[in-house]
Amino acid sequence: MKTDFVLSLGLATSIAMGLASSGAVAQSPTDLEAAGLEHATPSTTPNEPAVRGAQRGTLLDQGVLLVPESTNDRVMAFDPFDGTLIDADFIPADPTNLSTPIEVLLNDAQDTFLVSDQLEDGVFAYDLTGAPLGLFAPAGGIDNSILDNVRGMEIDPANGNLLVSTASGANADAIAEFDPAGNSIGNRVAPAAGGMDSPFDVLIEGSTIFAPSITSDAIHEFDLAGSYLGDFAPVDTFPEQMAPRAGGGYFVANFSGGQEGIIEFDAAGTVLNVLDDPTLGGYRGVYELGNGNLLVTNGGGVHEMDRTGTLVETEIGSVSARFISFVQRGQVLPEATEVPTLSRAGLLAMLALVAGLGVLVLRRAG
């Protein structure tokens, strides 16, 4: 399942130079990132989740950040206020189904986690305990005419459908759509619509679908029906996850290029800042924490960064971390209360009481 390629930019560069000197065809770090290839040895003995039972349910009700990592093919949980690691094995290592997990979401019914995987070309399901349920989409089996080189995804709140970015194969450069059962219902955004080339994420905000794309070097905008509206902003040159910014605007994790870092945009697409700590680089995921700092991911782990672009701390290192998703269950209706039943004697007594009250009312009326 795993392919022996590169985890970090530094290691990628070393291998690329070695291949070039030997006369072999080398791939650049950005080529490897685009294809989801890396050097990693998945765990052969998955650990059990640290958060279980009622505690797990409480965490989901309160809200938690979930981050897949492709070194061990698992999903980690973090505190949405300050980014503290809560459980490194929230969904335990699953090298059977996963190779390069990118993003995890809670399905519309709020009873299943969905994990997109770049190399496995599909979306895989897990129950709320973290146990694998198998392939979710495309329902019926992997189909590269529908999904190939899968990256970020989004649940449409209007209908519960799943929108998935796909970058290769017969359906390259599209946003594929699946119903809540995982059945393909075509594309929400047609291949190459608006010049979209190699989309890496899907974000729905209000009436707009945003699709950061790494070959067209832009964040494309579409209406909810999938019609092209224009470009939100150009990006130099590898935009991955896009996330809302408190007070309006967005953050985009940019893996490489002249704007490598966390790009901060206002609501109109104007760049406000590019945050890049010199000890990090190769940014993939971003989320604005409750304390005002940013949680960011790269091939070296999950990190907290302040709003000047300075590393505050690394929450977990030595893992190839991917996108960051805030997951919270909505209000769950209480279970129906059992309606008490009356015995025959009790029913007769109640009828007698009602009859007596009726007689009393008639006498007073008379």
Steps between C-alpha positions, in 0.01 A plus 500: 500500500781742583742624235857577606523865419560822689368636829672836528608762253864458599496124450307543175764735367783262594338206323414712196864614471623144535268376227604787273871424543443134416316588181159389631189716461444684828180647639505832682364536854191670359446213254518253787260708708255530212500121459486421873829310499724486805736287703318356799481176695147449633445352843451124500345502849233772513443656841153521650344847527575675829157667498219245521140451601307789652813716500520461123136599458551808717801600294301473176215702648734775620700507175846369413763545230580187301818465293598198289869413481647280231805370687286257700173532303295615797295802617608716794284724723591849626347768723332769286592775749878462531587205274609264777521136390212304654532158337761395243290191415149643487454280193773237535755417231330327207757411231251250357276777368715813511823607328493881491197618699434869435184618675242367746139619530190399694225386264166677480331241725775562759556128554803435279844650437602533134870503406625588151813322380718631220667176393208265563274716280200490728327610818495252789253474788554447875246474778513744790721265701759514221436149366533467119185444295667478159465702182228766504544666162479411225240251623556165334878523477794715396435652158769721349256635245336674800778560754875497449759691706250606766572792733273732701123469526192669647148413614233716336283613794203550266456132412766298683679409177876455497716708265846358426791651307651268241816585309583210267347234276198526273329745737805716566462858625141460618304520822317167516172465690360209702167456675491425876531127423819548296339454158652707221257756357745662258702816548400813686776686312589378152859409407717808439207738554630856515849373425515300824803271483591254778263606782629424850209601723128579500345759731136610507439842653149639465405483134855445372717196437873572521755269337871574559686346205873434475563497125272790406658682799174655611203470732201457271143597595181323394136542594323216679388354169864481385503791256826695483486844663861611471825470693512601864877554481815375328746301714872443446496200465357207697183579702375207707245543783279810517330599827277787619654789694324651802354837408490416130750382243698179475826323573667281237784258574744540209750216461760673286588791272545871550213509750598186692335526839156572642342761274249727672234650271223747565150420373576661162810288433760761590810358668537634853798294608714197421607322820801270474719386786849414365502172694184374329406524131307265272164603650195281445228572756387805696239582766447812710501397867277641770799677659559694176808304391512263204533123494698399191623171356786386281713191433659539843193515722233726647606842628356806675601829336428852623364777277846631423594166343715385793492140617349478850539125545481171316201300623629177345804442280637227273166446325392604151192700597228605257181708514333628818123460548281632779245230578201547730179308531181705497234483765378144529130457571436324832379144480123465503366461854290189550136592549362332814203268451204450732361173623132426445420596859695821468319587179159443662602718794605780267171479307307515826697808604432673170130416525485635854664825394244530222208462742651761732535748216136446393370556856693826532370611164144428610 
